[in-house]
């Protein structure tokens, strides 16, 4: 019985989050009410509150989900075959692209991110730590294989993330739209050099 | 006569900006009116409008002044004696410290920055380009002296600035207060490695 109840509860939470995300995207976070979410699910607001004790908690769940997709994509790349160098490039590019798609040119999602950063900063911190951890995994593999030369992997991973802020952070991505330099590729090359990676095309002086 | 008139006009503009900056700091940008500024200068608002055609233009002048001080400090360091490595460290540290002092823990100045980024984005862009240019000068000197190994100096300068965004950008500095990693020193070391600088304390394995 407990297992079934757990499954039902997890399923209900998931359904609420799916509907909430849809409404946040369609009419915006501020304008969406718990009553709107309940109505679409054909249940009472009181029933929604059994699973999430506030709209803020629902927002947190939706934010976790959106960020979770990025985390999963990063992990999939980290565990794929290939050189550490190539996987690090793919990972950094993917996080940038996913954040661009999600948060740029979509004012409603942008509002959600701004609110997440104000109200659910812990979710953002956890997300950054997870992505930093995954980057650290790839760096460690690169050190192991002799591709990178790094003495402190966690430190190198946090510097890599910080160096990529302009390409990762929703607000920075939005502001950088007017700047054409550096390009993502140039920035990744810069980071690779900082990680002690050998140049792709060594120049003979 | 023209010279005297020019001097008087420049002097008047400067006086208006000094008073405006004081009021923006004391009561905030939104609450300050052109009438407030005129009153403190014992002149009519119409007279202020002879020198600046809007409050926005005054704001721009104040923002330019605040950013100009950082640019000057950076240039002074760039032209000082010493190794390029040391000057780059000093320059990056100084820009970080000055931006921390200016924009963090001072809600009124923070408001001004937010408005500058919305209304006078061109001033911000020009500031970033100037600081990037000064960083490029130091990098070029380091390449010249054999301290750095960089093939494209302007690109390396823009990557250095982008890598430091977390420590330079007022919004990022404010958000990073909860994060203890990477430290400024770790980030500068990371950048130095990306610029091909030799390690300070080479570790013998």
Interface residues (C-beta under 8 A of the other chain):
Chain A: X117 X121 X125 X128 X151 X154 X155 X156 X158 X159 X160 X162 X163 X165 X166 X169 X171 X172 X175 X178 X179 X181 X182 X186 X187 X190 X191 X193 X194 X195 X196 X203
Chain B: X117 X121 X125 X128 X151 X154 X155 X156 X158 X159 X160 X162 X163 X165 X166 X169 X171 X172 X175 X178 X179 X181 X182 X186 X187 X190 X191 X193 X194 X195 X196 X203
